[in-house]
Amino acid sequence: MEPTEGHWARDIPGEGDIELIGGGMGLRGRLLAFGYPALELLTAWGLASVIGWGWTLVVLLAGCPVGVAVLRTASRGAVGELRTAAQQGIAPSGASRYASRFAAGVLLLIPGLWSDLAAVLVLVPGTRRWMLSRLPTSGVVSARTWSTQWGSGDVVPGHVVVRPAGSPGEGEPAGGSRELPR
């Protein structure tokens, strides 16, 4: 196996083979890792030249408490909706609404003008719908939600038995069993 660009190779002792280690960062990764902070710094510098460094710091840090408030309301809303759905025995809905609010809260916590602008765009319903429609659907893991009824029911005490398939002593409790807490 020959190393490709961005990878390093090392010999595996005694096997006469090489192992690829590392994994070069692609162009998108480099732009995100180096370009975004540079863009934020240049924007902050430009704003500071207009309004001064003191007010620029106030503007940059003002998003943090707003982000905490957005995170708090998004989590309370999501928990409330989950609780209501569990009590009614239905599947919860509106996950994208709370997930996008949570993402906006995280973006507001990051000090920067561009991250704050992105958070505001995520919070505005029209642009949020547009941005969600633009996300790629390939490679995104989807999950199914099964509704269960939470409520009073009988709890049956039992034992957890972990046994490898085809082991002797079938039908007898394994040595690692324990009683479940009541």
N, CA, C and O of each residue as an XYZ file, in Angstrom:
728
protein
N       0.861     -1.177      0.000
C       0.000      0.000      0.000
C       0.894      1.223      0.000
O       1.710      1.408      0.902
N       0.738      2.039     -0.998
C       1.544      3.245     -1.119
C       0.853      4.408     -0.432
O      -0.363      4.564     -0.550
N       1.618      5.231      0.290
C       0.996      6.398      0.921
C       0.534      7.405     -0.115
O       1.189      7.605     -1.138
N      -0.577      8.025      0.151
C      -1.095      9.052     -0.739
C      -0.746     10.419     -0.181
O      -0.213     10.529      0.923
N      -1.042     11.448     -0.935
C      -0.730     12.797     -0.487
C      -1.477     13.114      0.797
O      -2.675     12.856      0.904
N      -0.773     13.670      1.765
C      -1.393     14.026      3.025
C      -1.333     12.927      4.070
O      -1.770     13.130      5.203
N      -0.798     11.763      3.710
C      -0.671     10.660      4.653
C       0.809     10.407      4.914
O       1.660     10.708      4.077
N       1.098      9.863      6.062
C       2.448      9.429      6.373
C       2.430      7.926      6.480
O       1.397      7.330      6.787
N       3.558      7.314      6.231
C       3.631      5.860      6.305
C       4.710      5.471      7.298
O       5.704      6.179      7.461
N       4.505      4.333      7.963
C       5.534      3.798      8.844
C       5.562      2.298      8.649
O       4.544      1.676      8.345
N       6.747      1.724      8.828
C       6.888      0.286      8.690
C       6.308     -0.412      9.897
O       6.473      0.042     11.030
N       5.616     -1.533      9.651
C       5.143     -2.379     10.734
C       6.242     -3.404     10.980
O       6.552     -4.195     10.090
N       6.844     -3.406     12.183
C       7.974     -4.298     12.441
C       7.594     -5.763     12.273
O       6.550     -6.209     12.751
N       8.455     -6.500     11.590
C       8.295     -7.942     11.438
C       7.272     -8.365     10.407
O       7.114     -9.561     10.160
N       6.569     -7.421      9.794
C       5.554     -7.812      8.832
C       5.904     -7.394      7.413
O       5.262     -7.841      6.463
N       6.904     -6.551      7.257
C       7.315     -6.130      5.926
C       6.254     -5.315      5.202
O       6.238     -5.271      3.972
N       5.382     -4.680      5.939
C       4.307     -3.904      5.357
C       4.364     -2.495      5.928
O       5.091     -2.243      6.889
N       3.621     -1.600      5.360
C       3.564     -0.252      5.901
C       2.131      0.049      6.341
O       1.178     -0.547      5.839
N       1.997      0.966      7.271
C       0.693      1.375      7.774
C       0.542      2.863      7.513
O       1.449      3.649      7.785
N      -0.603      3.236      6.987
C      -0.867      4.646      6.758
C      -1.320      5.266      8.062
O      -2.222      4.752      8.723
N      -0.703      6.359      8.427
C      -1.110      7.079      9.627
C      -1.373      8.518      9.250
O      -0.855      9.015      8.250
N      -2.171      9.177     10.046
C      -2.542     10.544      9.718
C      -3.556     10.527      8.606
O      -3.840      9.462      8.059
N      -4.074     11.584      8.275
C      -5.024     11.670      7.183
C      -5.106     13.122      6.830
O      -5.734     13.898      7.550
N      -4.505     13.504      5.768
C      -4.408     14.913      5.442
C      -5.731     15.645      5.512
O      -6.790     15.079      5.238
N      -5.656     16.895      5.877
C      -6.840     17.726      5.957
C      -7.125     18.243      4.555
O      -6.238     18.781      3.892
N      -8.357     18.081      4.110
C      -8.741     18.539      2.786
C      -8.847     20.047      2.723
O      -8.655     20.740      3.722
N      -9.152     20.544      1.549
C      -9.248     21.985      1.336
C     -10.346     22.605      2.197
O     -10.150     23.671      2.780
N     -11.495     21.946      2.280
C     -12.576     22.473      3.112
C     -12.161     22.541      4.575
O     -12.467     23.511      5.268
N     -11.470     21.519      5.039
C     -11.008     21.515      6.425
C     -10.012     22.633      6.693
O     -10.057     23.284      7.736
N      -9.109     22.848      5.735
C      -8.135     23.939      5.891
C      -8.817     25.300      5.898
O      -8.468     26.174      6.691
N      -9.790     25.475      5.009
C     -10.517     26.749      4.979
C     -11.269     26.988      6.278
O     -11.306     28.111      6.782
N     -11.864     25.939      6.817
C     -12.599     26.076      8.066
C     -11.660     26.330      9.235
O     -11.942     27.169     10.091
N     -10.547     25.611      9.274
C      -9.627     25.732     10.402
C      -8.843     27.041     10.388
O      -8.555     27.602     11.445
N      -8.500     27.525      9.210
C      -7.655     28.717      9.135
C      -8.382     29.927      8.548
O      -8.139     31.056      8.973
N      -9.249     29.710      7.598
C      -9.914     30.819      6.930
C     -10.978     31.481      7.789
O     -11.078     32.707      7.817
N     -11.782     30.675      8.497
C     -12.844     31.259      9.311
C     -12.294     32.141     10.434
O     -12.760     33.271     10.584
N     -11.319     31.675     11.235
C     -10.776     32.587     12.252
C     -10.143     33.838     11.646
O     -10.254     34.926     12.212
N      -9.480     33.690     10.503
C      -8.890     34.867      9.852
C      -9.982     35.842      9.415
O      -9.826     37.054      9.559
N     -11.091     35.315      8.879
C     -12.203     36.167      8.482
C     -12.796     36.900      9.689
O     -13.095     38.091      9.605
N     -12.964     36.190     10.811
C     -13.496     36.824     12.029
C     -12.541     37.915     12.536
O     -12.983     38.996     12.924
N     -11.235     37.629     12.530
C     -10.265     38.624     13.004
C     -10.236     39.858     12.113
O     -10.198     40.984     12.607
N     -10.254     39.646     10.800
C     -10.241     40.790      9.879
C     -11.517     41.620     10.001
O     -11.479     42.847      9.905
N     -12.647     40.944     10.214
C     -13.902     41.670     10.388
C     -13.893     42.463     11.690
O     -14.332     43.613     11.726
N     -13.389     41.843     12.765
C     -13.303     42.553     14.049
C     -12.356     43.744     13.937
O     -12.630     44.809     14.491
N     -11.254     43.571     13.230
C     -10.303     44.672     13.037
C     -10.973     45.818     12.279
O     -10.822     46.982     12.649
N     -11.719     45.486     11.212
C     -12.408     46.516     10.446
C     -13.452     47.243     11.275
O     -13.582     48.464     11.184
N     -14.205     46.492     12.092
C     -15.199     47.132     12.951
C     -14.529     48.003     14.009
O     -15.026     49.082     14.332
N     -13.402     47.539     14.549
C     -12.680     48.315     15.561
C     -12.125     49.609     14.983
O     -12.037     50.619     15.681
N     -11.755     49.577     13.723
C     -11.248     50.820     13.130
C     -12.358     51.843     12.947
O     -12.088     53.038     12.831
N     -13.599     51.387     12.919
C     -14.730     52.306     12.758
C     -15.277     52.760     14.104
O     -15.493     53.954     14.311
N     -15.507     51.813     15.035
C     -16.163     52.179     16.299
C     -15.242     52.090     17.515
O     -15.641     52.475     18.614
N     -14.030     51.596     17.341
C     -13.089     51.469     18.454
C     -13.098     50.067     19.048
O     -14.069     49.323     18.910
N     -11.980     49.716     19.723
C     -11.822     48.359     20.250
C     -12.752     48.066     21.422
O     -13.218     46.936     21.568
N     -13.026     49.054     22.248
C     -13.912     48.828     23.393
C     -15.307     48.410     22.965
O     -15.843     47.418     23.460
N     -15.902     49.169     22.041
C     -17.227     48.825     21.563
C     -17.219     47.541     20.739
O     -18.203     46.803     20.734
N     -16.126     47.272     20.048
C     -16.027     46.027     19.290
C     -16.064     44.834     20.234
O     -16.741     43.846     19.950
N     -15.344     44.909     21.359
C     -15.389     43.825     22.343
C     -16.783     43.660     22.934
O     -17.236     42.542     23.178
N     -17.462     44.788     23.163
C     -18.836     44.714     23.676
C     -19.733     43.993     22.672
O     -20.530     43.135     23.051
N     -19.601     44.343     21.386
C     -20.409     43.705     20.344
C     -20.085     42.217     20.246
O     -20.989     41.389     20.124
N     -18.791     41.875     20.299
C     -18.398     40.466     20.180
C     -18.888     39.626     21.353
O     -19.304     38.482     21.166
N     -18.841     40.183     22.558
C     -19.226     39.413     23.742
C     -20.711     39.492     24.056
O     -21.197     38.732     24.895
N     -21.443     40.385     23.410
C     -22.877     40.521     23.675
C     -23.657     39.289     23.227
O     -24.735     39.017     23.754
N     -23.138     38.560     22.285
C     -23.841     37.371     21.807
C     -23.833     36.222     22.792
O     -24.708     35.358     22.732
N     -22.862     36.188     23.703
C     -22.762     35.055     24.639
C     -23.972     34.922     25.553
O     -24.539     33.831     25.616
N     -24.409     35.966     26.271
C     -25.600     35.783     27.095
C     -26.865     35.533     26.271
O     -27.772     34.829     26.715
N     -26.920     36.107     25.083
C     -28.061     35.843     24.207
C     -28.048     34.373     23.781
O     -29.098     33.735     23.710
N     -26.853     33.838     23.496
C     -26.734     32.428     23.138
C     -27.165     31.509     24.266
O     -27.825     30.497     24.026
N     -26.797     31.852     25.500
C     -27.219     31.056     26.652
C     -28.737     31.067     26.774
O     -29.347     30.034     27.050
N     -29.354     32.237     26.570
C     -30.810     32.339     26.648
C     -31.485     31.518     25.552
O     -32.493     30.858     25.801
N     -30.934     31.558     24.344
C     -31.507     30.777     23.240
C     -31.364     29.285     23.525
O     -32.302     28.521     23.294
N     -30.204     28.860     24.024
C     -30.012     27.455     24.385
C     -30.998     27.034     25.469
O     -31.568     25.945     25.407
N     -31.195     27.885     26.448
C     -32.103     27.551     27.550
C     -33.535     27.392     27.051
O     -34.213     26.435     27.427
N     -34.004     28.305     26.217
C     -35.378     28.193     25.723
C     -35.547     27.013     24.771
O     -36.593     26.365     24.765
N     -34.516     26.730     23.962
C     -34.600     25.591     23.045
C     -34.650     24.283     23.825
O     -35.427     23.391     23.486
N     -33.834     24.162     24.860
C     -33.839     22.909     25.627
C     -35.125     22.761     26.422
O     -35.660     21.656     26.520
N     -35.634     23.850     26.992
C     -36.913     23.767     27.717
C     -38.053     23.391     26.776
O     -38.909     22.577     27.123
N     -38.062     23.978     25.600
C     -39.109     23.649     24.636
C     -39.034     22.207     24.180
O     -40.063     21.542     24.057
N     -37.824     21.713     23.924
C     -37.663     20.328     23.477
C     -38.069     19.358     24.578
O     -38.749     18.369     24.305
N     -37.665     19.623     25.820
C     -38.025     18.745     26.933
C     -39.534     18.773     27.160
O     -40.142     17.734     27.417
N     -40.133     19.947     27.068
C     -41.582     20.047     27.225
C     -42.326     19.282     26.149
O     -43.320     18.613     26.431
N     -41.851     19.378     24.916
C     -42.500     18.645     23.835
C     -42.313     17.141     23.998
O     -43.244     16.377     23.741
N     -41.133     16.704     24.418
C     -40.913     15.277     24.667
C     -41.813     14.775     25.783
O     -42.386     13.689     25.689
N     -41.936     15.564     26.834
C     -42.791     15.168     27.956
C     -44.252     15.050     27.516
O     -44.932     14.084     27.863
N     -44.728     16.028     26.756
C     -46.110     16.001     26.275
C     -46.341     14.812     25.355
O     -47.361     14.132     25.460
N     -45.400     14.560     24.456
C     -45.535     13.433     23.534
C     -45.520     12.103     24.289
O     -46.254     11.182     23.931
N     -44.698     11.997     25.321
C     -44.645     10.759     26.091
C     -45.940     10.544     26.867
O     -46.415      9.414     26.981
N     -46.509     11.616     27.399
C     -47.757     11.483     28.144
C     -48.914     11.105     27.229
O     -49.817     10.373     27.635
N     -48.889     11.598     26.002
C     -49.963     11.298     25.061
C     -49.707     10.016     24.285
O     -50.594      9.529     23.583
N     -48.499      9.464     24.403
C     -48.170      8.225     23.700
C     -47.990      8.402     22.211
O     -48.266      7.481     21.442
N     -47.532      9.568     21.789
C     -47.309      9.831     20.365
C     -45.834     10.139     20.134
O     -45.084     10.406     21.072
N     -45.441     10.097     18.884
C     -44.060     10.423     18.538
C     -43.865     11.932     18.612
O     -44.736     12.682     18.173
N     -42.733     12.398     19.161
C     -42.497     13.840     19.223
C     -42.258     14.414     17.829
O     -41.695     13.749     16.959
N     -42.691     15.645     17.632
C     -42.482     16.313     16.346
C     -41.784     17.638     16.607
O     -41.662     18.063     17.756
N     -41.336     18.277     15.569
C     -40.691     19.579     15.714
C     -39.238     19.496     16.110
O     -38.698     20.451     16.668
N     -38.580     18.365     15.834
C     -37.179     18.213     16.219
C     -36.288     19.203     15.486
O     -35.340     19.726     16.073
N     -36.571     19.472     14.219
C     -35.709     20.395     13.467
C     -35.822     21.817     14.002
O     -34.855     22.577     13.961
N     -37.009     22.180     14.506
C     -37.184     23.521     15.054
C     -36.289     23.708     16.283
O     -35.600     24.721     16.400
N     -36.299     22.738     17.193
C     -35.496     22.864     18.404
C     -34.021     22.638     18.122
O     -33.168     23.251     18.765
N     -33.708     21.773     17.175
C     -32.302     21.544     16.817
C     -31.702     22.794     16.180
O     -30.552     23.139     16.450
N     -32.479     23.474     15.337
C     -31.948     24.692     14.706
C     -31.801     25.812     15.730
O     -30.856     26.598     15.653
N     -32.723     25.896     16.690
C     -32.561     26.896     17.754
C     -31.341     26.595     18.607
O     -30.609     27.502     19.002
N     -31.129     25.318     18.888
C     -29.956     24.934     19.667
C     -28.676     25.286     18.907
O     -27.726     25.805     19.494
N     -28.653     25.004     17.605
C     -27.483     25.351     16.790
C     -27.264     26.861     16.770
O     -26.123     27.322     16.804
N     -28.346     27.632     16.717
C     -28.220     29.088     16.742
C     -27.647     29.551     18.079
O     -26.835     30.475     18.117
N     -28.061     28.916     19.173
C     -27.509     29.261     20.483
C     -26.021     28.988     20.564
O     -25.267     29.784     21.123
N     -25.595     27.856     20.002
C     -24.158     27.532     19.990
C     -23.402     28.539     19.137
O     -22.314     28.976     19.512
N     -23.969     28.912     17.989
C     -23.319     29.914     17.140
C     -23.208     31.267     17.837
O     -22.222     31.979     17.653
N     -24.213     31.624     18.635
C     -24.146     32.885     19.373
C     -23.106     32.834     20.486
O     -22.545     33.866     20.855
N     -22.846     31.659     21.019
C     -21.835     31.526     22.072
C     -20.423     31.721     21.542
O     -19.522     32.101     22.288
N     -20.233     31.461     20.258
C     -18.912     31.652     19.649
C     -18.722     33.147     19.408
O     -19.486     33.748     18.654
N     -17.712     33.760     20.038
C     -17.536     35.197     19.825
C     -17.101     35.482     18.393
O     -16.048     35.018     17.955
N     -17.889     36.224     17.683
C     -17.561     36.573     16.310
C     -18.766     37.166     15.619
O     -19.908     36.829     15.934
N     -18.506     38.048     14.679
C     -19.597     38.714     13.975
C     -20.265     37.803     12.951
O     -21.484     37.839     12.790
N     -19.471     36.987     12.257
C     -20.030     36.102     11.246
C     -20.814     34.964     11.868
O     -21.837     34.555     11.319
N     -20.360     34.440     13.001
C     -21.127     33.380     13.673
C     -22.437     33.942     14.219
O     -23.455     33.249     14.216
N     -22.420     35.205     14.692
C     -23.663     35.828     15.151
C     -24.624     36.048     13.983
O     -25.831     35.856     14.123
N     -24.089     36.447     12.842
C     -24.929     36.626     11.656
C     -25.543     35.294     11.236
O     -26.727     35.239     10.904
N     -24.758     34.228     11.247
C     -25.278     32.900     10.901
C     -26.362     32.474     11.889
O     -27.362     31.879     11.489
N     -26.173     32.774     13.177
C     -27.174     32.425     14.183
C     -28.479     33.172     13.948
O     -29.561     32.598     14.070
N     -28.374     34.449     13.613
C     -29.589     35.238     13.345
C     -30.316     34.677     12.128
O     -31.545     34.598     12.121
N     -29.564     34.286     11.099
C     -30.189     33.698      9.912
C     -30.871     32.374     10.236
O     -31.911     32.058      9.658
N     -30.294     31.593     11.158
C     -30.916     30.329     11.558
C     -32.179     30.586     12.377
O     -33.128     29.806     12.302
N     -32.206     31.660     13.151
C     -33.362     31.948     13.996
C     -34.551     32.508     13.218
O     -35.693     32.337     13.644
N     -34.310     33.170     12.090
C     -35.404     33.737     11.284
C     -36.089     32.584     10.545
O     -35.431     31.848      9.809
N     -37.419     32.416     10.734
C     -38.102     31.233     10.176
C     -37.950     31.068      8.667
O     -37.734     29.946      8.208
N     -38.052     32.126      7.883
C     -37.945     31.992      6.432
C     -36.573     31.504      5.989
O     -36.468     30.603      5.157
N     -35.527     32.096      6.544
C     -34.181     31.657      6.159
C     -33.858     30.295      6.762
O     -33.085     29.535      6.178
N     -34.436     29.973      7.923
C     -34.212     28.652      8.516
C     -34.763     27.572      7.594
O     -34.095     26.567      7.349
N     -35.987     27.771      7.077
C     -36.571     26.783      6.155
C     -35.716     26.665      4.897
O     -35.491     25.560      4.403
N     -35.239     27.794      4.377
C     -34.419     27.773      3.176
C     -33.108     27.029      3.438
O     -32.668     26.220      2.621
N     -32.483     27.317      4.603
C     -31.212     26.662      4.923
C     -31.401     25.161      5.142
O     -30.562     24.368      4.715
N     -32.481     24.761      5.796
C     -32.739     23.337      6.008
C     -33.010     22.620      4.696
O     -32.651     21.453      4.540
N     -33.643     23.310      3.750
C     -33.899     22.679      2.452
C     -32.618     22.539      1.642
O     -32.545     21.684      0.759
N     -31.612     23.352      1.919
C     -30.349     23.308      1.179
C     -29.380     22.267      1.726
O     -28.384     21.954      1.074
N     -29.656     21.721      2.922
C     -28.753     20.725      3.489
C     -28.792     19.455      2.660
O     -29.858     19.050      2.197
N     -27.638     18.818      2.468
C     -27.638     17.570      1.706
C     -28.310     16.465      2.512
O     -28.147     16.379      3.729
N     -29.060     15.629      1.819
C     -29.726     14.527      2.505
C     -28.938     13.233      2.386
O     -29.184     12.299      3.149
N     -28.006     13.151      1.459
C     -27.213     11.937      1.345
C     -26.158     11.919      2.446
O     -25.518     12.930      2.734
N     -25.998     10.777      3.038
C     -25.019     10.625      4.102
C     -25.533     11.061      5.457
O     -24.804     10.980      6.446
N     -26.772     11.521      5.528
C     -27.338     11.925      6.800
C     -28.048     10.733      7.401
O     -28.861     10.081      6.746
N     -27.736     10.458      8.638
C     -28.343      9.320      9.313
C     -29.753      9.691      9.719
O     -29.979     10.724     10.349
N     -30.692      8.850      9.359
C     -32.069      9.101      9.784
C     -32.420      8.093     10.872
O     -31.911      6.972     10.895
N     -33.282      8.510     11.749
C     -33.686      7.642     12.853
C     -35.199      7.562     12.892
O     -35.896      8.527     12.576
N     -35.688      6.418     13.277
C     -37.121      6.256     13.448
C     -37.442      6.434     14.914
O     -36.649      6.093     15.793
N     -38.597      6.963     15.153
C     -39.034      7.154     16.525
C     -40.248      6.277     16.755
O     -41.237      6.364     16.027
N     -40.169      5.453     17.748
C     -41.304      4.645     18.130
C     -41.928      5.272     19.358
O     -41.233      5.651     20.301
N     -43.223      5.374     19.336
C     -43.880      5.956     20.497
C     -44.150      4.861     21.510
O     -44.540      3.748     21.155
N     -43.945      5.180     22.741
C     -44.251      4.269     23.838
C     -45.100      5.020     24.825
O     -45.012      6.242     24.946
N     -45.919      4.282     25.524
C     -46.756      4.936     26.513
C     -46.054      4.853     27.849
O     -45.780      3.769     28.364
N     -45.772      6.010     28.395
C     -45.168      6.078     29.715
C     -46.302      6.163     30.712
O     -47.252      6.920     30.513
N     -46.217      5.439     31.720
C     -47.277      5.500     32.711
C     -47.111      4.369     33.695
O     -46.038      3.782     33.828
N     -48.194      4.078     34.379
C     -48.099      3.032     35.384
C     -48.122      1.681     34.690
O     -48.886      1.459     33.750
N     -47.298      0.815     35.154
C     -47.209     -0.536     34.625
C     -46.522     -1.408     35.647
O     -45.930     -0.915     36.606
N     -46.603     -2.691     35.439
C     -45.971     -3.611     36.367
C     -44.490     -3.715     36.066
O     -44.084     -3.795     34.906
N     -43.696     -3.714     37.103
C     -42.264     -3.914     36.969
C     -41.981     -5.336     37.404
O     -42.307     -5.733     38.523
N     -41.385     -6.086     36.530
C     -41.089     -7.480     36.825
C     -39.621     -7.579     37.204
O     -38.754     -7.307     36.373
N     -39.316     -7.971     38.467
C     -37.910     -8.147     38.834
C     -37.318     -9.309     38.052
O     -38.003    -10.291     37.765
N     -36.053     -9.190     37.714
C     -35.419    -10.252     36.938
C     -33.920    -10.189     37.041
O     -33.368     -9.404     37.813
N     -33.261    -11.020     36.259
C     -31.808    -11.105     36.230
C     -31.322    -10.794     34.823
O     -31.974    -11.135     33.837
N     -30.164    -10.139     34.745
C     -29.520     -9.899     33.468
C     -28.523    -11.017     33.254
O     -27.618    -11.204     34.067
N     -28.676    -11.760     32.177
C     -27.796    -12.891     31.896
C     -27.087    -12.615     30.584
O     -27.717    -12.431     29.543
N     -25.754    -12.589     30.653
C     -24.952    -12.399     29.457
C     -24.214    -13.702     29.207
O     -23.377    -14.106     30.014
N     -24.516    -14.360     28.102
C     -23.922    -15.640     27.801
C     -23.559    -15.671     26.319
O     -24.373    -15.317     25.466
N     -22.335    -16.095     26.017
C     -21.970    -16.220     24.607
C     -22.811    -17.298     23.929
O     -23.216    -18.276     24.556
N     -23.062    -17.101     22.648
C     -23.866    -18.062     21.906
C     -23.179    -19.417     21.879
O     -21.971    -19.503     21.660
N     -23.948    -20.469     22.101
C     -23.423    -21.827     22.039
C     -22.621    -22.242     23.254
O     -21.873    -23.217     23.179
N     -22.745    -21.543     24.374
C     -21.981    -21.903     25.571
C     -22.698    -23.018     26.330
O     -23.921    -23.134     26.251
N     -21.939    -23.846     27.072
C     -22.576    -24.923     27.842
C     -23.373    -24.345     29.017
O     -23.184    -23.188     29.393
N     -24.246    -25.142     29.581
C     -25.039    -24.726     30.729
C     -26.250    -23.916     30.324
O     -26.694    -23.040     31.066
N     -26.785    -24.203     29.151
C     -27.936    -23.457     28.682
C     -29.111    -23.679     29.632
O     -29.389    -24.810     30.031
N     -29.780    -22.620     29.984
C     -30.914    -22.713     30.896
C     -30.547    -22.399     32.332
O     -31.439    -22.244     33.166
N     -29.260    -22.300     32.650
C     -28.821    -21.960     33.997
C     -28.330    -20.523     33.996
O     -27.823    -20.048     32.980
N     -28.471    -19.811     35.130
C     -27.978    -18.426     35.154
C     -26.469    -18.390     34.980
O     -25.744    -19.225     35.520
N     -26.010    -17.407     34.216
C     -24.570    -17.237     34.026
C     -23.965    -16.652     35.285
O     -24.673    -16.061     36.100
N     -22.656    -16.813     35.451
C     -21.981    -16.335     36.654
C     -22.019    -14.835     36.812
O     -21.853    -14.337     37.925
N     -22.229    -14.098     35.743
C     -22.226    -12.647     35.819
C     -23.602    -12.041     35.989
O     -23.781    -10.848     35.743
N     -24.594    -12.843     36.411
C     -25.932    -12.282     36.532
C     -26.068    -11.501     37.829
O     -25.350    -11.739     38.800
N     -26.997    -10.571     37.819
C     -27.251     -9.773     39.018
C     -28.712     -9.391     39.035
O     -29.371     -9.370     37.995
N     -29.218     -9.090     40.216
C     -30.607     -8.701     40.328
C     -30.745     -7.230     39.978
O     -29.910     -6.412     40.363
N     -31.791     -6.899     39.255
C     -32.026     -5.513     38.861
C     -32.513     -4.718     40.061
O     -33.219     -5.266     40.908
N     -32.160     -3.447     40.158
C     -32.671     -2.623     41.263
C     -34.164     -2.408     41.124
O     -34.698     -2.352     40.016
N     -34.825     -2.290     42.251
C     -36.281     -2.103     42.239
C     -36.657     -0.679     42.388
O     -37.844     -0.353     42.398
